[in-house]
Amino acid sequence: MTEYTLENQSWKLKVQNKGEQRFCYILQSKIDNMVYADEDYHYRILTSSKKGSRYMYLLHLGSEHKAKKLSSRNIRKEDSDTLIIEGKFEETDIKITHEFKLEEYSKCLEEKITLTNLGNKKVRFGLLNFGFKKAFYKQYSGWVDHLDEFTLTSIPTRRYIRYGADRRKENFSANDILFGAWVAKEAEMPGFCAEGWLWGNEEGGLLICKYNPTQMEYSRFNRLPTTLPGRGAEDIAILFGGVSLYEGNPELATTLKPNQNYTFGTTRYTIYEGDYKEGYYLYRSHLEKHGHRFKQDYDPPVHWNELYNLGWVSEKTGFFVDSTDFEVYTLEQLFEEAEIARDMGAECLYLDPGWNISLGSSIWNEERFGTLKEFSKEIHEKYGLKLALHLMMNFEGENEPEEFYLRNKRGVKLIADPYINLYCLCANSHWVEEKTRRILEIAKEGVDFFMFDFTDLSMFMENDLGCFSKDHGHEVPMLRHTHAENIFKVIQNVKKEFPHILIEAHDRGVKPRHPLYYQHNLPHSFDENWGFECMWNPMQDLLSGRSTQLFEYNLAYSIPLYLHINENSDNKNMLQFWWYASLARHLGIGGLKDRDSPKYKTLKDAMKLYKQNKSFFTRGIFYGIDYNIHLHVSEIDKSGVITAYNLSSRVQKLDVQIDLMKYGLEVSSVVIYSGLNQKISSGKLNKKSETISQFEVEIPPLSPIIAILQK
């Protein structure tokens, strides 16, 4: 037997060649002394040189019955920290180059995989399934290594809830994975891919994460059954890391031309200690090392969104207004909203759909509002506000250039949403050029913020995604990757010319949802992600738990979230305001206009306290002491702000304990305010131990408190 080893103080990876094409890859952590892989690495592909039904069969095949294995394997060490495995798949011209890297003092094992087509024909992959393999359950002996105590948690949100998609589970037990074969495919456990996974128990475990900022690539964790002789008997292994295709992504890896190669994103393996929050923090630190956080000069202005008072042109049934007759807002109404924004303490007027000549046109409506130059000047100089605009990629009407319209196989223009009559966009190079020109025309007039929204590639009722027009200059059908890339090019074109303009980018219109770091921190990239659409029923989202994903996002990400909320739905204690102010680094508000109403006055008071401590919320390090206790720490002076929330109908007495060393705090006292900016108490923090300080507070029902930690 020949053995190849990579080893440092954190990891030991052994690749054993036992002869006769028998191999074993052993991945052992020295931190928790756990063996996370103990069988041969799983290398499987299914290929076709044809595009038709055979390829579609491969693409949807759930079984690996005819998958190709490696026919040869060459293993060598390259320097002391790199192990290379090269091989060729049986009955194919596909070569794999598999690299593991473990630097001397690193806590992270890195893995890269490259596929090369050595043949003279194009090859399409229907299945790519590579990964570490770990014995999980043996039919005749039971659980392996107490893995029945392990749970699986996805990153960056545990239970993702949006637009009707609900995983209905925060994590997956060993039984969920073991018996996954007993349920329909759509209900398999876990049944989806994610940016990363946590596999462990209450003490900690393994973080597995994929990193590919330029393409839509995911990490998967799956069960792998081995049928035993007899009926209803099988051993189960788990498969993780490596490479897989998920719903055809990454698309550029599905086809290799002759002599072409493709290198997948890096997979990282790291040990975390503690609960899932510690695993999320570790993932966040990985992303921050790649620049995925807010910029040094990041200081987002608080937005006032006119939509909640003035309505939306597409909502003609009076959803936002009292009467059933509805027209787009007027210039006078916009100035009234600017006056409210200034009085409330907001710093920017945000215009949602209605300012342009038609939805998605990105052309300012001079006939209704005069020139943008004059409007912008008045907003900036008279009201002392910045100006923000909503942008649509999809568009209404049939007056746009013909090449802008996505067409299906029958040549029909597709409607993205019949309710608001938006057409699906074909984001080809012609559109990129014209959309860039239009946005730059408005950007030069003093716009400070753009939201890139309505980026849908195709409608939910159409099976064939992508544009099938042969006259648009793109591949047929257009790839999801091309669609996302071309929307991103428009963002880059704007940022090149106006780097000071803040840009929030919704998901780039592709399904499944791409990794949320995708395209961020590339040259001339966007600044912010969208806050999961928690803008319509923010109080309901909070109390139902739907907004939990904002909390978990902040554990796993330092890329700012942008979100505006309707303060008309808030309660008298400003519970909603402070919850979202804590989780959206860039906050927008709106929905109130009666200056004599109690809620208007309490929001104005809350805004004063928020702005006094704004830097903590926009630039502080976020920690979730608990789901309802949030900590924001200043990296500069090591002080902080805690927000805590009582979501129940009874008074709660809360004992807040803070590990000063863990969170990098240098504080000794606390001043506590209600959500209405009323001082509740102040005094020294109580010392529970050398590093743990605490304070106690009583929180009324459905109320927040804001605790300012000082030196």
Residue, then its C-alpha position, 0 to 999 in steps of 0.5 A: m500500500t502507498e500512502y500520501t499525506l497532507e498534515n498540519q496542526s488542524w487537519k490530516l488528509k491521507v490518500q491510500n493506494k491499496g492496489e488494484q484500483r482500490f483507494c481510500y481518502i481519510l479526512q481527519s480533524k485534529i481539532d475535534n479528532m473526528v474522521y469526516a471521510d473514510e472511504d474512496y473519493h466518489y468520482r462519477i460522470l455521465t456524458s453525451s455527445k448529443k444535445g437531444s433527448r439522450y442529454m435531457y435523460l442524463l440531465h434528469l437521471g437520479s440514478e448513477h447506474k451507468a455513471k463512469k468511474l475513474s479508470s486510472r489515477n496518478i497521485r503525487k505531492e507537489d511541495s509540502d502543502t499540495l496533493i495532486i490526483e490526476g485520472k481519466f474516466e473510463e470509456t471517455d476522453i475526460k481527464i480530471t485534475h484534483e488538487f488539495k491544498l493545506e498550508e502550514y498554519s491554515k485551519c482550512l483545507e482547500e480543494k479544486i477540481t478541473l475537467t479537461n476534454l482530451g477528445n475531438k468531440k464536444v461533450r455534454f455532462g448530465l451528471l457530475n458527482f464528486g465528493f468525500k464519502k463517509a460511512f453513515y449507517k451500516q444495515y447490520s451494525g447501525w450508526v457509524d461514529h455516533l453520527d445519529e447525533f449530528t444535524l445538517t444546517s444550510i448556509p446562509t439561511r436555515r429555513y428559507i421562506r420566500y415567494g411560496a418556497d419554504r423548506r419547513k425545516e431549520n436543519f436536518s436530522a440524521n433520520d431525515i438523511l437516512f430515510g430520504a429515499w422514502v419520500a418524493k424527490e421534491a421532498e428529499m432531505p436535504g433536497f437542495c444545494a446551498e452556499g455551504w453546510l454545517w455538519g455537526n452536533e451541539e459542540g461543533g462540527l464541519l463547515i463545508c463551503k463552495y466559493n465561485p464569485t463569477q458563476m452560479e455554483y453550489s455545495r451539496f450534501n447527499r445520501l449515497p445508498t449501497t444496495l445489499p443482497g436481499r430485499g430492503a437492505e442497504d448501507i448508507a454513506i454521506l457525500f459532501g464537498g467536491v463538485s456537482l451539478y445543481e439544476g444545470n449549474p454551473e452552466l459553463a461546466t455542462t459542456l466541454k469543447p475539444n481540448q477545453n477545460y473547466t475549473f470549478g470553484t474552491t471548496r473549503y473544509t474548516i472546523y467550527e466550535g459551538d452552535y450553528k451561529e459560530g459556524y455562520y460567523l466562520y463562513r462570514s470570515h471566509l467571505e470577508k477575506h475575499g472582500h465581501r463586506f461594506k466599503q471603508d467609506y460606507d455610510p448609507p443615508v436613511h431613505w424615505n420611500e414615497l410608495y407607502n403613501l403615494g402608491w404604485v402605478s400598477e396597483k390600480t385597485g387602491f391597495f395603497v390608497d383610499s379611493t379606487d381611482f388611482e393615478v401616478y403621483t404628481l410633482e407636488q406630491l413628491f415635494e410633500e414627501a420630501e418635506i415629510a422625509r426632512d421632518m422625519g430625519a430621513e436623509c434621502l428621498y427614494l422614488d419607487p416605480g412611477w417616475n419614468i415614462s413607462l415601467g422599466s424604461s429608465i427614462w425620466n418623465e419630463e412631461r409630468f415632473g419637469t427636468l430631472k436636473e431641476f428636480s434633483k437640484e431642489i431635492h438636494e438644495k431645498y430639502g437637504l436630501k439625497l435622491a434615489l431611484h428604482l430601476m426595472m430590468n423587465f418592462e411594460g408595453e410593446n414600444e421597446p426595441e424588438e431585440f429587448y423582448l425574450r422569445n420562447k421556442r415559438g417566437v412568442k414574447l413572454i409576459a413576466d407578470p400578467y398582473i402588472n403587464l411586464y414583458c420578460l427581458c432578453a438581456n443581450s448585448h443590444w440591451v446592455e448598450e441601450k440600458t447603460r446609455r439610459i441610466l447614465e443619462i439620469a445618473k449624471e443629474g445627481v442621483d445618489f442611489f439605484m436599485f436594480d430590480f425586476t431582473d427575472l429571466s423568464m416567467f414562472m409558467e413557462n417551462d423553457l427558460g431563456c430566449f430562443s431568438k436567433d437574431h439577438g446575438h446570444e447562444v440559443p437558448m440564452l444561458r442563465h449565466t449570460h442573462a446574469e452577466n449582462i445585467f451585471k455589465v450594466i451595473q459595472n458600466v454605471k459604477k465605472e462612470f459614477p463610483h459614488i452612487l450606491i447600488e443595490a442589486h436584487d438576485r440577477g433573475v435566475k433560479p435557483r437563487h444564486p449564492l448571495y456573494y455572486q458577482h460582489n466585490l468584482p471590479h465596479s460591482f454593486d454595494e448591497n443585497w436586497g432584504f428578502e422582500c420583507m417590505w410588504n408586511p414587515m410586522q407579520d414577517l417579524l412575528s411569524g418568523r419569516s424575517t428570521q432569514l434577515f437575522e441569519y443572513n447577518l450572522a453569515y454575511s457582512i455585505p449590507l442588506y437594503l430594505h425599506i419598511n412600511e411604518n404604518s404597520d408598526n405598533k406604538n412601541m416601534l418594535q418593527f422599526w428597531w428590528y429591521a434597523s438592526l438587520a438592514r444596514h441600509l434602512g428605508i422607511g415610509g408610510l406616515k404623513d399625519r404629523d399630529s398622529p402619535k405614531y408619526k411622533t414616536l417614529k420621529d423620536a425613534m429616528k433621533l436615537y437611531k441616527q445618534n447611533k447609526s454607525f453601529f447599525t451600518r458599520g458595526i460587527f453584527y453578533g446574534i447573542d440570541y434570536n431576539i438579542h442583537l449586538h453591534v460592535s464598533e471596530i474603532d472604539k470597541s463600544g457597542v449597541i444591543t437591541a433586544y426584543n420581546l415578541s410576546s404578549r407578556v412582560q419579560k425580564l431579561d438577563v443579558q450576558i455579554d462575553l466582552m473578550k469574545y466580542g471585542l468590547e471594551v465597555s463598563s457601563v450601559v444606558i438603556y432606552s425604550g424604542l421611543n427614545q425614552k431613557i429607562s436606566s443607566g449604570k455600571l455593567n455587573k461582572k459575572s466573571e472575568t470576561i462576562s458582564q451582564f445587565e437586567v432589563e424588563i421589556p414590555p410586551l411587543s417592545p424593543i429596548i436599545a442598550i448603549l454600551q459605553k466605556 
